Amino acid sequence: MVRLRLKRHGRKQRTYRIVAIDARSRREGKVTREVGFFNPRREETQLDILAIAALCESGAKLTKTVRDILGRVKLPERIRTES
C-alpha cells in the first residue's frame, strides 16, 4: 500500500517533502514519487495536485498531517476523504 507522508529535507531538517512511499518502509526510505513540499517556518506549500489526485484514485492513503496540509490549501474534499 502507498502512503502520502512527509519526509524531512534540508540542511537542518526544517522543511518537508510530501512523498508517495510504501507504507511498510521507514520515513526516510526509498520514495516512489515526490508530489510537493511544505515549509512550516514560512508557511510555503507547493503541491502537484494532479499527481496527488491520481495517487488517491489508485488507492494511496494520506497521513493525518498531509490531510491537514491539503485542507489548508483548499484541495477538493473528495481527494482528502478518499483515504
N, CA, C and O atoms as a Maestro MAE file, in Angstrom:
{
 s_m_m2io_version
 :::
 2.0.0
}

f_m_ct {
 s_m_title
 :::
 protein
 m_atom[332] {
  # First column is atom index #
  i_m_mmod_type
  r_m_x_coord
  r_m_y_coord
  r_m_z_coord
  i_m_residue_number
  s_m_chain_name
  s_m_pdb_residue_name
  s_m_pdb_atom_name
  i_m_atomic_number
  :::
  1 25 0.843 -1.175 0.000 1 A "MET " " N  " 7
  2 3 0.000 0.000 0.000 1 A "MET " " CA " 6
  3 2 0.894 1.244 0.000 1 A "MET " " C  " 6
  4 15 1.942 1.271 0.644 1 A "MET " " O  " 8
  5 25 0.465 2.256 -0.723 2 A "VAL " " N  " 7
  6 3 1.210 3.505 -0.827 2 A "VAL " " CA " 6
  7 2 0.594 4.535 0.107 2 A "VAL " " C  " 6
  8 15 -0.627 4.617 0.244 2 A "VAL " " O  " 8
  9 25 1.450 5.315 0.743 3 A "ARG " " N  " 7
  10 3 1.002 6.398 1.620 3 A "ARG " " CA " 6
  11 2 1.626 7.705 1.176 3 A "ARG " " C  " 6
  12 15 2.774 7.742 0.731 3 A "ARG " " O  " 8
  13 25 0.860 8.776 1.301 4 A "LEU " " N  " 7
  14 3 1.406 10.122 1.122 4 A "LEU " " CA " 6
  15 2 1.781 10.621 2.500 4 A "LEU " " C  " 6
  16 15 0.918 10.763 3.366 4 A "LEU " " O  " 8
  17 25 3.057 10.890 2.712 5 A "ARG " " N  " 7
  18 3 3.534 11.321 4.016 5 A "ARG " " CA " 6
  19 2 4.633 12.344 3.865 5 A "ARG " " C  " 6
  20 15 5.085 12.628 2.756 5 A "ARG " " O  " 8
  21 25 5.069 12.903 5.000 6 A "LEU " " N  " 7
  22 3 6.133 13.895 4.999 6 A "LEU " " CA " 6
  23 2 7.488 13.213 5.146 6 A "LEU " " C  " 6
  24 15 7.626 12.205 5.840 6 A "LEU " " O  " 8
  25 25 8.480 13.783 4.478 7 A "LYS " " N  " 7
  26 3 9.859 13.330 4.592 7 A "LYS " " CA " 6
  27 2 10.709 14.561 4.886 7 A "LYS " " C  " 6
  28 15 10.611 15.565 4.180 7 A "LYS " " O  " 8
  29 25 11.528 14.492 5.903 8 A "ARG " " N  " 7
  30 3 12.367 15.631 6.266 8 A "ARG " " CA " 6
  31 2 13.359 15.935 5.154 8 A "ARG " " C  " 6
  32 15 13.833 15.040 4.455 8 A "ARG " " O  " 8
  33 25 13.667 17.243 5.006 9 A "HIS " " N  " 7
  34 3 14.562 17.656 3.936 9 A "HIS " " CA " 6
  35 2 15.274 18.931 4.355 9 A "HIS " " C  " 6
  36 15 14.728 19.723 5.123 9 A "HIS " " O  " 8
  37 25 16.457 19.131 3.871 10 A "GLY " " N  " 7
  38 3 17.172 20.371 4.124 10 A "GLY " " CA " 6
  39 2 18.319 20.197 5.095 10 A "GLY " " C  " 6
  40 15 18.454 19.163 5.748 10 A "GLY " " O  " 8
  41 25 19.138 21.224 5.177 11 A "ARG " " N  " 7
  42 3 20.342 21.151 5.988 11 A "ARG " " CA " 6
  43 2 20.024 20.909 7.454 11 A "ARG " " C  " 6
  44 15 20.637 20.051 8.090 11 A "ARG " " O  " 8
  45 25 19.088 21.646 7.987 12 A "LYS " " N  " 7
  46 3 18.742 21.476 9.396 12 A "LYS " " CA " 6
  47 2 17.396 20.764 9.573 12 A "LYS " " C  " 6
  48 15 16.780 20.818 10.638 12 A "LYS " " O  " 8
  49 25 16.963 20.104 8.513 13 A "GLN " " N  " 7
  50 3 15.752 19.287 8.546 13 A "GLN " " CA " 6
  51 2 14.526 20.088 8.973 13 A "GLN " " C  " 6
  52 15 13.702 19.613 9.756 13 A "GLN " " O  " 8
  53 25 14.416 21.301 8.454 14 A "ARG " " N  " 7
  54 3 13.287 22.153 8.829 14 A "ARG " " CA " 6
  55 2 12.208 22.232 7.769 14 A "ARG " " C  " 6
  56 15 11.137 22.781 8.028 14 A "ARG " " O  " 8
  57 25 12.455 21.704 6.592 15 A "THR " " N  " 7
  58 3 11.423 21.660 5.567 15 A "THR " " CA " 6
  59 2 11.070 20.201 5.311 15 A "THR " " C  " 6
  60 15 11.814 19.296 5.691 15 A "THR " " O  " 8
  61 25 9.953 19.984 4.677 16 A "TYR " " N  " 7
  62 3 9.458 18.640 4.437 16 A "TYR " " CA " 6
  63 2 9.077 18.475 2.979 16 A "TYR " " C  " 6
  64 15 8.571 19.403 2.348 16 A "TYR " " O  " 8
  65 25 9.322 17.296 2.455 17 A "ARG " " N  " 7
  66 3 8.829 16.903 1.145 17 A "ARG " " CA " 6
  67 2 7.579 16.066 1.373 17 A "ARG " " C  " 6
  68 15 7.522 15.267 2.308 17 A "ARG " " O  " 8
  69 25 6.600 16.248 0.536 18 A "ILE " " N  " 7
  70 3 5.414 15.394 0.567 18 A "ILE " " CA " 6
  71 2 5.656 14.324 -0.489 18 A "ILE " " C  " 6
  72 15 5.779 14.628 -1.676 18 A "ILE " " O  " 8
  73 25 5.724 13.070 -0.052 19 A "VAL " " N  " 7
  74 3 6.144 11.990 -0.933 19 A "VAL " " CA " 6
  75 2 5.161 10.830 -0.892 19 A "VAL " " C  " 6
  76 15 4.441 10.633 0.087 19 A "VAL " " O  " 8
  77 25 5.150 10.072 -1.976 20 A "ALA " " N  " 7
  78 3 4.436 8.803 -2.026 20 A "ALA " " CA " 6
  79 2 5.464 7.730 -1.732 20 A "ALA " " C  " 6
  80 15 6.493 7.651 -2.403 20 A "ALA " " O  " 8
  81 25 5.191 6.896 -0.726 21 A "ILE " " N  " 7
  82 3 6.161 5.908 -0.269 21 A "ILE " " CA " 6
  83 2 5.403 4.663 0.192 21 A "ILE " " C  " 6
  84 15 4.251 4.752 0.615 21 A "ILE " " O  " 8
  85 25 6.053 3.516 0.109 22 A "ASP " " N  " 7
  86 3 5.442 2.281 0.584 22 A "ASP " " CA " 6
  87 2 5.176 2.393 2.084 22 A "ASP " " C  " 6
  88 15 6.049 2.835 2.830 22 A "ASP " " O  " 8
  89 25 4.007 2.007 2.527 23 A "ALA " " N  " 7
  90 3 3.594 2.178 3.922 23 A "ALA " " CA " 6
  91 2 4.466 1.389 4.887 23 A "ALA " " C  " 6
  92 15 4.564 1.758 6.057 23 A "ALA " " O  " 8
  93 25 5.099 0.321 4.433 24 A "ARG " " N  " 7
  94 3 5.908 -0.504 5.320 24 A "ARG " " CA " 6
  95 2 7.326 0.016 5.489 24 A "ARG " " C  " 6
  96 15 8.043 -0.437 6.381 24 A "ARG " " O  " 8
  97 25 7.747 0.963 4.646 25 A "SER " " N  " 7
  98 3 9.118 1.464 4.754 25 A "SER " " CA " 6
  99 2 9.184 2.636 5.723 25 A "SER " " C  " 6
  100 15 8.170 3.261 6.036 25 A "SER " " O  " 8
  101 25 10.390 2.922 6.189 26 A "ARG " " N  " 7
  102 3 10.562 3.994 7.152 26 A "ARG " " CA " 6
  103 2 10.427 5.361 6.486 26 A "ARG " " C  " 6
  104 15 10.390 5.456 5.259 26 A "ARG " " O  " 8
  105 25 10.355 6.407 7.285 27 A "ARG " " N  " 7
  106 3 10.082 7.752 6.785 27 A "ARG " " CA " 6
  107 2 11.133 8.213 5.785 27 A "ARG " " C  " 6
  108 15 10.789 8.848 4.789 27 A "ARG " " O  " 8
  109 25 12.395 7.911 6.021 28 A "GLU " " N  " 7
  110 3 13.466 8.366 5.136 28 A "GLU " " CA " 6
  111 2 13.835 7.315 4.090 28 A "GLU " " C  " 6
  112 15 14.919 7.374 3.510 28 A "GLU " " O  " 8
  113 25 12.949 6.365 3.848 29 A "GLY " " N  " 7
  114 3 13.224 5.286 2.904 29 A "GLY " " CA " 6
  115 2 13.108 5.723 1.455 29 A "GLY " " C  " 6
  116 15 12.983 6.909 1.150 29 A "GLY " " O  " 8
  117 25 13.153 4.731 0.565 30 A "LYS " " N  " 7
  118 3 13.101 4.998 -0.870 30 A "LYS " " CA " 6
  119 2 11.717 5.507 -1.264 30 A "LYS " " C  " 6
  120 15 10.694 4.910 -0.928 30 A "LYS " " O  " 8
  121 25 11.714 6.618 -1.980 31 A "VAL " " N  " 7
  122 3 10.483 7.311 -2.351 31 A "VAL " " CA " 6
  123 2 9.992 6.828 -3.705 31 A "VAL " " C  " 6
  124 15 10.784 6.657 -4.632 31 A "VAL " " O  " 8
  125 25 8.689 6.608 -3.822 32 A "THR " " N  " 7
  126 3 8.089 6.271 -5.098 32 A "THR " " CA " 6
  127 2 7.969 7.517 -5.971 32 A "THR " " C  " 6
  128 15 8.295 7.492 -7.158 32 A "THR " " O  " 8
  129 25 7.489 8.620 -5.358 33 A "ARG " " N  " 7
  130 3 7.295 9.860 -6.106 33 A "ARG " " CA " 6
  131 2 7.191 11.040 -5.157 33 A "ARG " " C  " 6
  132 15 6.549 10.940 -4.111 33 A "ARG " " O  " 8
  133 25 7.824 12.171 -5.515 34 A "GLU " " N  " 7
  134 3 7.677 13.404 -4.750 34 A "GLU " " CA " 6
  135 2 6.545 14.216 -5.365 34 A "GLU " " C  " 6
  136 15 6.515 14.432 -6.577 34 A "GLU " " O  " 8
  137 25 5.609 14.666 -4.523 35 A "VAL " " N  " 7
  138 3 4.452 15.393 -5.045 35 A "VAL " " CA " 6
  139 2 4.330 16.805 -4.482 35 A "VAL " " C  " 6
  140 15 3.343 17.490 -4.751 35 A "VAL " " O  " 8
  141 25 5.308 17.249 -3.710 36 A "GLY " " N  " 7
  142 3 5.262 18.620 -3.210 36 A "GLY " " CA " 6
  143 2 6.193 18.820 -2.040 36 A "GLY " " C  " 6
  144 15 6.919 17.910 -1.637 36 A "GLY " " O  " 8
  145 25 6.162 20.045 -1.490 37 A "PHE " " N  " 7
  146 3 6.938 20.321 -0.287 37 A "PHE " " CA " 6
  147 2 6.172 21.258 0.618 37 A "PHE " " C  " 6
  148 15 5.227 21.925 0.196 37 A "PHE " " O  " 8
  149 25 6.602 21.299 1.893 38 A "PHE " " N  " 7
  150 3 5.950 22.114 2.900 38 A "PHE " " CA " 6
  151 2 7.019 22.703 3.803 38 A "PHE " " C  " 6
  152 15 7.851 21.976 4.346 38 A "PHE " " O  " 8
  153 25 6.997 24.032 3.964 39 A "ASN " " N  " 7
  154 3 7.917 24.724 4.851 39 A "ASN " " CA " 6
  155 2 7.093 25.384 5.947 39 A "ASN " " C  " 6
  156 15 6.458 26.408 5.695 39 A "ASN " " O  " 8
  157 25 7.083 24.825 7.162 40 A "PRO " " N  " 7
  158 3 6.243 25.377 8.226 40 A "PRO " " CA " 6
  159 2 6.721 26.734 8.741 40 A "PRO " " C  " 6
  160 15 5.922 27.499 9.279 40 A "PRO " " O  " 8
  161 25 8.000 27.044 8.586 41 A "ARG " " N  " 7
  162 3 8.518 28.326 9.082 41 A "ARG " " CA " 6
  163 2 8.027 29.497 8.249 41 A "ARG " " C  " 6
  164 15 7.723 30.558 8.796 41 A "ARG " " O  " 8
  165 25 7.944 29.324 6.943 42 A "ARG " " N  " 7
  166 3 7.494 30.399 6.053 42 A "ARG " " CA " 6
  167 2 6.066 30.188 5.566 42 A "ARG " " C  " 6
  168 15 5.539 31.001 4.807 42 A "ARG " " O  " 8
  169 25 5.443 29.101 5.999 43 A "GLU " " N  " 7
  170 3 4.091 28.745 5.546 43 A "GLU " " CA " 6
  171 2 4.029 28.626 4.019 43 A "GLU " " C  " 6
  172 15 3.060 29.060 3.395 43 A "GLU " " O  " 8
  173 25 5.066 28.036 3.427 44 A "GLU " " N  " 7
  174 3 5.101 27.802 1.988 44 A "GLU " " CA " 6
  175 2 4.665 26.374 1.708 44 A "GLU " " C  " 6
  176 15 5.066 25.438 2.400 44 A "GLU " " O  " 8
  177 25 3.852 26.226 0.699 45 A "THR " " N  " 7
  178 3 3.417 24.905 0.272 45 A "THR " " CA " 6
  179 2 3.360 24.878 -1.239 45 A "THR " " C  " 6
  180 15 2.809 25.785 -1.864 45 A "THR " " O  " 8
  181 25 3.926 23.848 -1.824 46 A "GLN " " N  " 7
  182 3 3.846 23.665 -3.265 46 A "GLN " " CA " 6
  183 2 3.414 22.229 -3.508 46 A "GLN " " C  " 6
  184 15 4.041 21.295 -3.006 46 A "GLN " " O  " 8
  185 25 2.351 22.050 -4.271 47 A "LEU " " N  " 7
  186 3 1.786 20.721 -4.487 47 A "LEU " " CA " 6
  187 2 1.584 20.444 -5.969 47 A "LEU " " C  " 6
  188 15 1.288 21.352 -6.745 47 A "LEU " " O  " 8
  189 25 1.746 19.189 -6.354 48 A "ASP " " N  " 7
  190 3 1.377 18.716 -7.683 48 A "ASP " " CA " 6
  191 2 -0.002 18.067 -7.527 48 A "ASP " " C  " 6
  192 15 -0.115 16.867 -7.279 48 A "ASP " " O  " 8
  193 25 -1.029 18.873 -7.675 49 A "ILE " " N  " 7
  194 3 -2.389 18.430 -7.372 49 A "ILE " " CA " 6
  195 2 -2.839 17.282 -8.273 49 A "ILE " " C  " 6
  196 15 -3.531 16.371 -7.819 49 A "ILE " " O  " 8
  197 25 -2.450 17.323 -9.539 50 A "LEU " " N  " 7
  198 3 -2.837 16.235 -10.447 50 A "LEU " " CA " 6
  199 2 -2.216 14.909 -10.018 50 A "LEU " " C  " 6
  200 15 -2.873 13.870 -10.083 50 A "LEU " " O  " 8
  201 25 -0.969 14.933 -9.585 51 A "ALA " " N  " 7
  202 3 -0.316 13.700 -9.125 51 A "ALA " " CA " 6
  203 2 -0.951 13.194 -7.844 51 A "ALA " " C  " 6
  204 15 -1.129 11.988 -7.671 51 A "ALA " " O  " 8
  205 25 -1.297 14.111 -6.938 52 A "ILE " " N  " 7
  206 3 -1.939 13.708 -5.686 52 A "ILE " " CA " 6
  207 2 -3.298 13.081 -5.971 52 A "ILE " " C  " 6
  208 15 -3.648 12.058 -5.382 52 A "ILE " " O  " 8
  209 25 -4.061 13.687 -6.868 53 A "ALA " " N  " 7
  210 3 -5.375 13.142 -7.219 53 A "ALA " " CA " 6
  211 2 -5.232 11.759 -7.854 53 A "ALA " " C  " 6
  212 15 -6.003 10.852 -7.541 53 A "ALA " " O  " 8
  213 25 -4.255 11.596 -8.740 54 A "ALA " " N  " 7
  214 3 -4.049 10.294 -9.389 54 A "ALA " " CA " 6
  215 2 -3.654 9.230 -8.376 54 A "ALA " " C  " 6
  216 15 -4.136 8.099 -8.444 54 A "ALA " " O  " 8
  217 25 -2.784 9.582 -7.440 55 A "LEU " " N  " 7
  218 3 -2.370 8.621 -6.419 55 A "LEU " " CA " 6
  219 2 -3.539 8.238 -5.505 55 A "LEU " " C  " 6
  220 15 -3.687 7.072 -5.140 55 A "LEU " " O  " 8
  221 25 -4.362 9.213 -5.139 56 A "CYS " " N  " 7
  222 3 -5.514 8.922 -4.277 56 A "CYS " " CA " 6
  223 2 -6.527 8.029 -4.989 56 A "CYS " " C  " 6
  224 15 -7.120 7.141 -4.376 56 A "CYS " " O  " 8
  225 25 -6.722 8.271 -6.289 57 A "GLU " " N  " 7
  226 3 -7.653 7.439 -7.048 57 A "GLU " " CA " 6
  227 2 -7.141 6.009 -7.208 57 A "GLU " " C  " 6
  228 15 -7.932 5.074 -7.333 57 A "GLU " " O  " 8
  229 25 -5.826 5.840 -7.204 58 A "SER " " N  " 7
  230 3 -5.264 4.497 -7.339 58 A "SER " " CA " 6
  231 2 -5.134 3.776 -6.002 58 A "SER " " C  " 6
  232 15 -4.637 2.651 -5.951 58 A "SER " " O  " 8
  233 25 -5.584 4.422 -4.904 59 A "GLY " " N  " 7
  234 3 -5.638 3.734 -3.624 59 A "GLY " " CA " 6
  235 2 -4.642 4.196 -2.577 59 A "GLY " " C  " 6
  236 15 -4.522 3.555 -1.533 59 A "GLY " " O  " 8
  237 25 -3.932 5.270 -2.812 60 A "ALA " " N  " 7
  238 3 -2.972 5.760 -1.822 60 A "ALA " " CA " 6
  239 2 -3.712 6.361 -0.630 60 A "ALA " " C  " 6
  240 15 -4.756 6.994 -0.788 60 A "ALA " " O  " 8
  241 25 -3.164 6.159 0.553 61 A "LYS " " N  " 7
  242 3 -3.736 6.710 1.778 61 A "LYS " " CA " 6
  243 2 -2.951 7.950 2.185 61 A "LYS " " C  " 6
  244 15 -1.764 8.067 1.880 61 A "LYS " " O  " 8
  245 25 -3.612 8.871 2.873 62 A "LEU " " N  " 7
  246 3 -2.969 10.087 3.361 62 A "LEU " " CA " 6
  247 2 -2.740 9.979 4.859 62 A "LEU " " C  " 6
  248 15 -3.582 9.445 5.580 62 A "LEU " " O  " 8
  249 25 -1.606 10.484 5.331 63 A "THR " " N  " 7
  250 3 -1.415 10.576 6.769 63 A "THR " " CA " 6
  251 2 -2.218 11.766 7.272 63 A "THR " " C  " 6
  252 15 -2.629 12.615 6.481 63 A "THR " " O  " 8
  253 25 -2.443 11.836 8.565 64 A "LYS " " N  " 7
  254 3 -3.241 12.920 9.142 64 A "LYS " " CA " 6
  255 2 -2.609 14.284 8.862 64 A "LYS " " C  " 6
  256 15 -3.316 15.244 8.559 64 A "LYS " " O  " 8
  257 25 -1.293 14.372 8.962 65 A "THR " " N  " 7
  258 3 -0.611 15.646 8.748 65 A "THR " " CA " 6
  259 2 -0.751 16.106 7.303 65 A "THR " " C  " 6
  260 15 -1.018 17.280 7.050 65 A "THR " " O  " 8
  261 25 -0.575 15.196 6.361 66 A "VAL " " N  " 7
  262 3 -0.713 15.559 4.946 66 A "VAL " " CA " 6
  263 2 -2.156 15.956 4.649 66 A "VAL " " C  " 6
  264 15 -2.396 16.885 3.878 66 A "VAL " " O  " 8
  265 25 -3.115 15.263 5.251 67 A "ARG " " N  " 7
  266 3 -4.528 15.621 5.062 67 A "ARG " " CA " 6
  267 2 -4.795 17.038 5.567 67 A "ARG " " C  " 6
  268 15 -5.530 17.792 4.930 67 A "ARG " " O  " 8
  269 25 -4.203 17.406 6.705 68 A "ASP " " N  " 7
  270 3 -4.367 18.761 7.236 68 A "ASP " " CA " 6
  271 2 -3.738 19.806 6.320 68 A "ASP " " C  " 6
  272 15 -4.310 20.876 6.111 68 A "ASP " " O  " 8
  273 25 -2.565 19.502 5.774 69 A "ILE " " N  " 7
  274 3 -1.901 20.428 4.851 69 A "ILE " " CA " 6
  275 2 -2.742 20.619 3.596 69 A "ILE " " C  " 6
  276 15 -2.896 21.743 3.118 69 A "ILE " " O  " 8
  277 25 -3.282 19.542 3.064 70 A "LEU " " N  " 7
  278 3 -4.131 19.649 1.876 70 A "LEU " " CA " 6
  279 2 -5.403 20.430 2.181 70 A "LEU " " C  " 6
  280 15 -5.931 21.117 1.306 70 A "LEU " " O  " 8
  281 25 -5.899 20.333 3.408 71 A "GLY " " N  " 7
  282 3 -7.083 21.097 3.805 71 A "GLY " " CA " 6
  283 2 -6.822 22.591 3.852 71 A "GLY " " C  " 6
  284 15 -7.697 23.388 3.514 71 A "GLY " " O  " 8
  285 25 -5.614 22.977 4.272 72 A "ARG " " N  " 7
  286 3 -5.260 24.400 4.312 72 A "ARG " " CA " 6
  287 2 -5.144 25.006 2.924 72 A "ARG " " C  " 6
  288 15 -5.362 26.204 2.744 72 A "ARG " " O  " 8
  289 25 -4.801 24.176 1.939 73 A "VAL " " N  " 7
  290 3 -4.605 24.659 0.578 73 A "VAL " " CA " 6
  291 2 -5.923 24.647 -0.202 73 A "VAL " " C  " 6
  292 15 -5.954 25.002 -1.380 73 A "VAL " " O  " 8
  293 25 -6.994 24.245 0.448 74 A "LYS " " N  " 7
  294 3 -8.323 24.203 -0.168 74 A "LYS " " CA " 6
  295 2 -8.394 23.199 -1.319 74 A "LYS " " C  " 6
  296 15 -8.959 23.486 -2.375 74 A "LYS " " O  " 8
  297 25 -7.815 22.025 -1.100 75 A "LEU " " N  " 7
  298 3 -7.902 20.962 -2.079 75 A "LEU " " CA " 6
  299 2 -9.324 20.401 -2.061 75 A "LEU " " C  " 6
  300 15 -9.957 20.398 -1.005 75 A "LEU " " O  " 8
  301 25 -9.841 19.929 -3.186 76 A "PRO " " N  " 7
  302 3 -11.198 19.395 -3.208 76 A "PRO " " CA " 6
  303 2 -11.424 18.311 -2.153 76 A "PRO " " C  " 6
  304 15 -10.544 17.487 -1.901 76 A "PRO " " O  " 8
  305 25 -12.580 18.319 -1.556 77 A "GLU " " N  " 7
  306 3 -12.911 17.425 -0.446 77 A "GLU " " CA " 6
  307 2 -12.803 15.949 -0.849 77 A "GLU " " C  " 6
  308 15 -12.411 15.121 -0.026 77 A "GLU " " O  " 8
  309 25 -13.136 15.610 -2.078 78 A "ARG " " N  " 7
  310 3 -13.126 14.205 -2.490 78 A "ARG " " CA " 6
  311 2 -11.720 13.608 -2.447 78 A "ARG " " C  " 6
  312 15 -11.568 12.409 -2.213 78 A "ARG " " O  " 8
  313 25 -10.687 14.429 -2.672 79 A "ILE " " N  " 7
  314 3 -9.322 13.919 -2.619 79 A "ILE " " CA " 6
  315 2 -8.921 13.666 -1.173 79 A "ILE " " C  " 6
  316 15 -8.269 12.664 -0.876 79 A "ILE " " O  " 8
  317 25 -9.306 14.569 -0.268 80 A "ARG " " N  " 7
  318 3 -8.920 14.433 1.134 80 A "ARG " " CA " 6
  319 2 -9.653 13.297 1.823 80 A "ARG " " C  " 6
  320 15 -9.130 12.737 2.786 80 A "ARG " " O  " 8
  321 25 -10.837 12.940 1.370 81 A "THR " " N  " 7
  322 3 -11.624 11.933 2.072 81 A "THR " " CA " 6
  323 2 -11.508 10.546 1.459 81 A "THR " " C  " 6
  324 15 -12.060 9.598 2.017 81 A "THR " " O  " 8
  325 25 -10.821 10.386 0.347 82 A "GLU " " N  " 7
  326 3 -10.705 9.063 -0.276 82 A "GLU " " CA " 6
  327 2 -9.802 8.146 0.517 82 A "GLU " " C  " 6
  328 15 -9.806 6.937 0.285 82 A "GLU " " O  " 8
  329 25 -9.033 8.678 1.438 83 A "SER " " N  " 7
  330 3 -8.110 7.822 2.197 83 A "SER " " CA " 6
  331 2 -8.793 7.163 3.362 83 A "SER " " C  " 6
  332 15 -8.160 6.411 4.104 83 A "SER " " O  " 8
  :::
 }
 m_bond[331] {
  # First column is bond index #
  i_m_from
  i_m_to
  i_m_order
  :::
  1 1 2 1
  2 2 3 1
  3 3 4 2
  4 3 5 1
  5 5 6 1
  6 6 7 1
  7 7 8 2
  8 7 9 1
  9 9 10 1
  10 10 11 1
  11 11 12 2
  12 11 13 1
  13 13 14 1
  14 14 15 1
  15 15 16 2
  16 15 17 1
  17 17 18 1
  18 18 19 1
  19 19 20 2
  20 19 21 1
  21 21 22 1
  22 22 23 1
  23 23 24 2
  24 23 25 1
  25 25 26 1
  26 26 27 1
  27 27 28 2
  28 27 29 1
  29 29 30 1
  30 30 31 1
  31 31 32 2
  32 31 33 1
  33 33 34 1
  34 34 35 1
  35 35 36 2
  36 35 37 1
  37 37 38 1
  38 38 39 1
  39 39 40 2
  40 39 41 1
  41 41 42 1
  42 42 43 1
  43 43 44 2
  44 43 45 1
  45 45 46 1
  46 46 47 1
  47 47 48 2
  48 47 49 1
  49 49 50 1
  50 50 51 1
  51 51 52 2
  52 51 53 1
  53 53 54 1
  54 54 55 1
  55 55 56 2
  56 55 57 1
  57 57 58 1
  58 58 59 1
  59 59 60 2
  60 59 61 1
  61 61 62 1
  62 62 63 1
  63 63 64 2
  64 63 65 1
  65 65 66 1
  66 66 67 1
  67 67 68 2
  68 67 69 1
  69 69 70 1
  70 70 71 1
  71 71 72 2
  72 71 73 1
  73 73 74 1
  74 74 75 1
  75 75 76 2
  76 75 77 1
  77 77 78 1
  78 78 79 1
  79 79 80 2
  80 79 81 1
  81 81 82 1
  82 82 83 1
  83 83 84 2
  84 83 85 1
  85 85 86 1
  86 86 87 1
  87 87 88 2
  88 87 89 1
  89 89 90 1
  90 90 91 1
  91 91 92 2
  92 91 93 1
  93 93 94 1
  94 94 95 1
  95 95 96 2
  96 95 97 1
  97 97 98 1
  98 98 99 1
  99 99 100 2
  100 99 101 1
  101 101 102 1
  102 102 103 1
  103 103 104 2
  104 103 105 1
  105 105 106 1
  106 106 107 1
  107 107 108 2
  108 107 109 1
  109 109 110 1
  110 110 111 1
  111 111 112 2
  112 111 113 1
  113 113 114 1
  114 114 115 1
  115 115 116 2
  116 115 117 1
  117 117 118 1
  118 118 119 1
  119 119 120 2
  120 119 121 1
  121 121 122 1
  122 122 123 1
  123 123 124 2
  124 123 125 1
  125 125 126 1
  126 126 127 1
  127 127 128 2
  128 127 129 1
  129 129 130 1
  130 130 131 1
  131 131 132 2
  132 131 133 1
  133 133 134 1
  134 134 135 1
  135 135 136 2
  136 135 137 1
  137 137 138 1
  138 138 139 1
  139 139 140 2
  140 139 141 1
  141 141 142 1
  142 142 143 1
  143 143 144 2
  144 143 145 1
  145 145 146 1
  146 146 147 1
  147 147 148 2
  148 147 149 1
  149 149 150 1
  150 150 151 1
  151 151 152 2
  152 151 153 1
  153 153 154 1
  154 154 155 1
  155 155 156 2
  156 155 157 1
  157 157 158 1
  158 158 159 1
  159 159 160 2
  160 159 161 1
  161 161 162 1
  162 162 163 1
  163 163 164 2
  164 163 165 1
  165 165 166 1
  166 166 167 1
  167 167 168 2
  168 167 169 1
  169 169 170 1
  170 170 171 1
  171 171 172 2
  172 171 173 1
  173 173 174 1
  174 174 175 1
  175 175 176 2
  176 175 177 1
  177 177 178 1
  178 178 179 1
  179 179 180 2
  180 179 181 1
  181 181 182 1
  182 182 183 1
  183 183 184 2
  184 183 185 1
  185 185 186 1
  186 186 187 1
  187 187 188 2
  188 187 189 1
  189 189 190 1
  190 190 191 1
  191 191 192 2
  192 191 193 1
  193 193 194 1
  194 194 195 1
  195 195 196 2
  196 195 197 1
  197 197 198 1
  198 198 199 1
  199 199 200 2
  200 199 201 1
  201 201 202 1
  202 202 203 1
  203 203 204 2
  204 203 205 1
  205 205 206 1
  206 206 207 1
  207 207 208 2
  208 207 209 1
  209 209 210 1
  210 210 211 1
  211 211 212 2
  212 211 213 1
  213 213 214 1
  214 214 215 1
  215 215 216 2
  216 215 217 1
  217 217 218 1
  218 218 219 1
  219 219 220 2
  220 219 221 1
  221 221 222 1
  222 222 223 1
  223 223 224 2
  224 223 225 1
  225 225 226 1
  226 226 227 1
  227 227 228 2
  228 227 229 1
  229 229 230 1
  230 230 231 1
  231 231 232 2
  232 231 233 1
  233 233 234 1
  234 234 235 1
  235 235 236 2
  236 235 237 1
  237 237 238 1
  238 238 239 1
  239 239 240 2
  240 239 241 1
  241 241 242 1
  242 242 243 1
  243 243 244 2
  244 243 245 1
  245 245 246 1
  246 246 247 1
  247 247 248 2
  248 247 249 1
  249 249 250 1
  250 250 251 1
  251 251 252 2
  252 251 253 1
  253 253 254 1
  254 254 255 1
  255 255 256 2
  256 255 257 1
  257 257 258 1
  258 258 259 1
  259 259 260 2
  260 259 261 1
  261 261 262 1
  262 262 263 1
  263 263 264 2
  264 263 265 1
  265 265 266 1
  266 266 267 1
  267 267 268 2
  268 267 269 1
  269 269 270 1
  270 270 271 1
  271 271 272 2
  272 271 273 1
  273 273 274 1
  274 274 275 1
  275 275 276 2
  276 275 277 1
  277 277 278 1
  278 278 279 1
  279 279 280 2
  280 279 281 1
  281 281 282 1
  282 282 283 1
  283 283 284 2
  284 283 285 1
  285 285 286 1
  286 286 287 1
  287 287 288 2
  288 287 289 1
  289 289 290 1
  290 290 291 1
  291 291 292 2
  292 291 293 1
  293 293 294 1
  294 294 295 1
  295 295 296 2
  296 295 297 1
  297 297 298 1
  298 298 299 1
  299 299 300 2
  300 299 301 1
  301 301 302 1
  302 302 303 1
  303 303 304 2
  304 303 305 1
  305 305 306 1
  306 306 307 1
  307 307 308 2
  308 307 309 1
  309 309 310 1
  310 310 311 1
  311 311 312 2
  312 311 313 1
  313 313 314 1
  314 314 315 1
  315 315 316 2
  316 315 317 1
  317 317 318 1
  318 318 319 1
  319 319 320 2
  320 319 321 1
  321 321 322 1
  322 322 323 1
  323 323 324 2
  324 323 325 1
  325 325 326 1
  326 326 327 1
  327 327 328 2
  328 327 329 1
  329 329 330 1
  330 330 331 1
  331 331 332 2
  :::
 }
}
